[in-house]
Amino acid sequence: MIPADSAVALPHMPVDVARIERWIGEFAALTEEGPGVTRLGYSALEREAHALFGAEMSALGLTVRGDTAGNTIAELSGLEPDGPALGTGSHLDSVPQGGRFDGIAGVCAAMEVARAVVQSEWRPRHSWRFVAFATEEGARFGQACNGSRAAAGLVSTGDLAVVKDSHGVSMSAAMAAVGLDPARIAESRWRSEDWLAFVELHIEQGTVLEASGTSIGVVDAISGSTRLLVHLDGVASHTGGTPMHQRRDALAAASECVLACERIANDATHHGTRVTVGRLEVQPGSITTIPGEVSFTIDIRDFDSERQRRTAHLLDAQFRQISAARGVGIRSSVIGDTSPVFLPVEIVDSIVSAARERGLTYRLLSSGASHDSQQISRVTPTGMIFVPSIRGLSHVPEENTAFDDIALGAQVLLDTLIALDGSGAPGPAAAWTA
C-alpha cells in the first residue's frame, strides 16, 4: 500500500453520502422478483432505470439524451462548450440475482458529482458528461459492455442479430422490444475529438482493499476476456437399457472439458490466466435419460492478450479431442472477445494525486473484471477508481459496499475531474488505445 500524504485545499464541493444511499436504494427497487437484483440488459427494467437516471439529471438542469445503443448521457455545459468534454459514469443493468452496487455505485457517484458541481459556484472549463451505459453485463447475451462497445465503434447491426440469449432472443430483437433501433447502432459511436478523458468509479469486486484497510484503488490495467459457447451432441437413451461401453454421453464429455479448463488454467505456463465454466445446460434433463445435448460457456481472462487467445485455441482443440474419443459431436463459437488494456499513467497519476490531497490511503490495482472503461479507452484516455467490496462478494445478493466508502470514492472522482478539467487534454486518445 502507498501511504497517503497530507491534504491540501480543493474547491468546497462535498459529496452527500445520504443522497448516494437513496439513489442506490431507488435503483435496487427496480428488479424482478427473487433474491438480490435482477435487471437484465435491454429489458424494460433496465430502460426504467435509465429513465430514473435521466429524470434526476434533468432535475439538476443538465441536458439529457439517449443514443441508439441505449446509453443515456447527461451533459453539464462548461465555459468552453465547443471543446472536448470530460466524462464519468458506469452501467445500470445487473446479472441475475446480483447485487445493488455493481455498476450502480459508479452511476450514483457520477450523479452526486453532477449535483455537487451544479449546486456550487464553480463552473468547469470543459463540459462534463455523465453516462449510464446500456447492457454492460454479459450475463444475458454472452457479450459484455454492449453500450460502451457501441460507443467505441465495435458493434455492427449484423453483430446484434447473431448474439442471442438463452431463450433464443437476439440482441437486436431485445433492443427493438424496448424501443431501440438496432439498424442505427452506428450512430452511437463517439468521436475521439469530442472527449478529453473519462473516469469510472466501481466497486472492487475483490478483497484487496478491504483486507489492506485501503480506501481507494487506482486501476492501472483491465483484464481481457475471450468467451466461447460450446455445444456437445451425444445420443440420449435409456439409463437402464444402454450399456456403459455403448454410450455417447454428452454430459460425461462436458465434464472432461470442464476439468480440462481447470487443468490448463492451473499449469505453469498460464500463471495469471483464469478460466471459468459459468453456465452448463443439459438436455433432456431427465433422471432416467442419458444426456444427449450439453451447452456450456467458457470465460477466459488474462492480462496477456496473446496468451488469452492462445488459451482459447488450446481449449477448443482439447474439447475436440475429448469429443472425438467419446463419439460426441461438437460445435463451438466465440461469443465475446476483448483485449486487456493498460490505463494511461497521466490519468492514474491524477487519481493518485486526488487521493493524496484528501489524505486517503490508496494503492494501484489491476482489474480482473471487464468494465465499460475498457471499451471507452479506445476513444479517449480513461481511468478507474475502485472502492472496497465487503468480503469481496459481487454478482450475488450479498454484494455490499459501505456508503461512506462510495462517498469517499465519489469525492476522489470529483477532485480528479476538477484536476483534469484544468490541466487540458492528457494526450491524443490514439496513444492510449490498447
N, C-alpha and C positions, 0 to 999 in steps of 0.2 A: 504494500500500500504506500502511496506517495503522501507525505504529510501535507496538511493544508497550511497556507500562510495566513497572516492576519488580514482582516477585511479592510477594504477601502471604500470610499464614498461612491455611491451609484445613485442615479435618479430614484426618487422616492416613489416606487410603484409596487407596494407589497401585494402579494397574491393572497387570495382568500380561501383558506382550506375548507370552510363550510360550504362555499359555493361549489368547489370541486366535488365534495362529497354528495351534494344534492344532485348535481348533474349526472354523476356516475350511477346514483340510485334511479334516476329517471330513465336512463338508457337501459339499466338492468331490468326494468319493468317491462320492456318491450321484448318478450320472449315467448316461445312455445311453452306449453305445459311440460312439467317434468323438472328434474333436478338441474340446478345451475342455470345458465343462459344458453338458449339455442336460438340464434338469429342468423340463418344461413345467407350466403351471398346471393344476390339477385332474387330475394324473396320480398314479400310485402312488408314483413317486419323490418328488414334492412332499409327499405325505402322510407318507412315510418321514422326510423332513427335518423336518417339523413334529413327528413323534413323537420324534425326537432332541432337538429344542429342548425339548419338554415334559419329557422324561426328565431332562435336565440341570437344568432349573429345579426340578423336583420334588425332585431330589437336594439342592438348596440349601434345601429346606424351604418353597418357595413353593407357593401354591395354583394349580393349572393347570386350565384348562378350554378347550374348543373351542367355537366358535359355529357357527351354521347356514350361514355363508358359508365356513367352513373356516379362519377365523383362529384362532390359538392365543394365549391370554392367560394370563400367569403373574403372580400378584399377591403383593406383599410388603406385609403389613398394617402400617399406621402407627399412631401414637399416637392419632390421631383417625380410626379406620377407617370411621366413618359419613359422613365428609365427602368432598369431591371428591378424585379421585386424579390424580397425575402419571403421564404415560406416555412411553415411548420404544420404538423398535423399527423394523423395516423388513420386507422380504419375503424369501422363500426360493426362489422359482421363478426360472428363467432363460430367456433366449432360446435358440433352437437354436444349438449350438456357441458359447456365450457364455463369459464368464469366471467366476472364482472369487469376485469381490468385489462385484459389483453387487447391492445388497440385503443380501447375506450379511454384509458388513462391518458394516452397521448393526445386524443381529441379534446378531452376535457381540460388538459393542461394548455392546449392551444386556445381554447375558448377563454380560459381565465387570463392568459396573456393578452388576448384581444380586449377583454373587459378592463384590465389594469391600464392599458395604454389609452383606451378611449376615455376613461374617467380621470386621467391625469392631464396636466397642462403641457405635456411633452408631445411633440409631433415628430414622427420618423422622417428621415430624409427620403428613404425609398418606400414604395408601397409594400405593405405586408399582406401575405395571403395565407389564409387558414384553411386547411384542406382536410376533408373527410373522404378517404379513398373508399372505393367500392370493392367488395369481394376479395379481400386480401387473403383470407384463409383458403387453403387448398382442400378443405375437408369435403366440399360438395363436388367439385369438378376435377380435383386432382392437380390442377394448375393453380399455383398461388399467385397473389399480387396482381390480379387481373386489371384493376383500375389503374394502378401505377405502371403496369406494363404497357397499357394503352397510352398513358401519358408519355412514356418513353418511346413510343412508336414501335412496340414489339408485338402488337396484336393486329391481325387482319380479320376481315369479315369471314373469310374461309376458315380460319382457326376456330372461330366461335361456333361454327356448325359441327365441327369434328369432336370437340370436347363435350362429354356427357356426364351426367351424374348417375348414381346407382339405379335410378328409375328410368334411365334412358332418355332423359330430357337434356337436350343440347343447351350449351350456354346461350346461344343465340335465341333459342325458344324461351329460355328463362328470362332473358333481357326483355324480349318483346312482351312477355306476360306482365311485366311491371312498368310498361310504358316507354322502354328504351328502344332505339332503332339500331340494331346491330350493323345494318348496312352503312351507317355513318360513323363507325367506330374510329376511322382515321381522323375525324375532326377533333378528337380529344387529345391529339398529340401536342405536347408542349414544345415551344421553341427555346433553345438554349439562351438566345439573346434576351429573352423576356425574364430571365431568372438570375439573381445574384448568388443565392445559396439556399439550402433547405436543411432544417434541423428537426429531427423527430425525437420525441420522448417516448419511452416504452418501459414496461416492467422488464426486469432482467430475465425472468423465466428460468432462473438457476439460483444457486445458493452462495455464490462467491461474495456478493456484497453483504448479505446478512451475516454470514459466517465470520467475515473480517471486520464487521462493525463499520462499514464504509457507507457513506451517504449517497455518493454519485459514481456511477460507472460511465466512463468515457470510451465509447466504442471506436476501435481502430480498424476492425475488419469484420465482414459478414460472410458467413459460410455459403458456399454454393450448394445447389441441390439438383440431383437428377432423379426423376420419378418414373418408374416403369409400371405398366399394367400387364400382368401375365395371366393367360388362360390355359388351363390344362384340360384336355379332353380324353377321359378314360371310357370305361364301359360300366354303366350302372346295372347291377344284377343282384340276385338274392344272396343275402349274407350266409344263409344256411346251405343253399344249393350250389354254390360256386367254390370249388377247391381253392386253397391258397395259391397254388402254383399256376392257376389259370386266370387269376385276377389282373385287371388293368385298373387299379385303384388310383384315381386322380388325387385323392387326399394324401395317400401314402407318398406319392411322388412330390406333392406340395410340401409335405413335412421335411423331406430331404432337401428341398430347395430352401426352406426357411433356415435349416441348420447350416446350409452352405453359406447363407448370408452372414450368419453369426461367426462362422469359422473364418471367412475371408476378412471380415472387419477386425478380427482379433489377431490376425497374423502379423508378423514383424514388419512386413512391407506396407502395412496400412495403418500405422500409428497415427491417430487423429481422424481416421475415416469412421463414420457412423452409418450403419445400415439397419433399416427397420422395416419389418413387415407389419404394417399398421391395420390392414383390412384383409380378411380372408372370407370368401363366400363359398359355401359348399352346396352342391345340388346332387340329388333331390332333397337331401336333408332328412332322410328317414332312418330310424334306428335299425331297420331290417334291410336296408339297401346299401350296397357298396357305392361310395361316392363316384359319380360319373363325370362331374364337371367341378372344377375349382377355379376361382379367380382370386388373385391377390395382388396387392400393391407393394412396391419396393420404393423406399425413400433413401437415397444415398447422399450423404452430406460430407463436405470436405472443404478445407481451405486451399487445397492444391487442385487447381482446375483440371490439369492433365490426369491426375490420379483419379479424380471424381469420375471422369468419362471412361477411363480405362477400367475402373471397377465395374461400371455398368456393363461393358462389353464382356468382362470376365464372368460376371454372374449369369448373363444371358447364355454364354457358352456352356457353363456348368449346368444350368437348367435344362438345356437341350440334351446334354449327355445323360442326365438323370431320367428325363422323359423317354429317351430312346431305349434305355436299359429296361424300363418298365412297360414299354409298349403303349405309351401315353402320348397323345398329340400335344403340341404346344404352339401358342401364338403369343407374341409379346410386342409391346409398343411403348415408345417414350411419350408420356403424357405431360411432362414438365421438365424443363432444363434451364437452370440459371447458374451463371458463373459466380464464384466468390468475388468480392470486391474489397479493396483496401481504401479506407476513407482518407481524404487529404489531410495532411498534417496541419495545414492552416486552420481548418475547422476544429480539429482535435485540440489544437493549442488555444483556440478561442473558448472552448468549453472548459478546458483546464483552468484558464485564467479566471473565468466566471466563478468556478467553484472555489478557487483560492481566495478571491476577493470577498466571498461570503463566509470565509473561514470554515468551509466544509471539507471533510475528508473525501478523497476520490481515488480512483485507480483506473488504469487502462484495462479494457476487457475486449475480447473478441466474441462475436455473437454466433452461436451455432444455429440459431433460428433465422429464417428468412424474414425480411421486412420490406415495406414499401420503399424505404430509403435506398435499398439495394438497387431498385429499378430507377429511381429518381437520380441516382448518382451518374447515370448515363446522360442526364440532361444538364445538371448543374452540380457544383461542389456541395457535398452532403455530409452531415454529421448526425450522430445519435447519442442520446443521453439515456442511461439506464437508471432506474430506481429499484430498491431492493424488493425481491419477492419473498414473502414469508414461507419458509421451508422449501423454497424453490419450486413450489407447485404451480403448474399452469396447464391450461386446456382441460381443467377439471373444475367441478363446482367449488372445491375448497380453495381455489386460487385466491390469493389475498395479498394486498399491499397496504401499508399504513397510509392513511390520507395525509398525514403530516409529511411523509416521505415524498408523496406525489407533489405536495406543495413546494417542498424544497427543490425538487427537480424542475417544477414549473418556474421557480424563481431563477434558477440557473439558466433555463431555456430563455426566459425574458432577457436576462443580462447578456447572454450570448448573442441574441438577435440585435440588441442595442449596440453591442460592440461591432458586429458585422455591418450594421446599418451605417456606422460612422467611418468604417475603415475602407469602404469601397469593395470592389469585387476581389475575392480571394485569388482569382486567376481564371484562365479560359477553361470552360467546362470540359473540353476535349482532353485536357491534360490530366483530368481526374477520372476518366472513363476506363473501367476495367475491361 
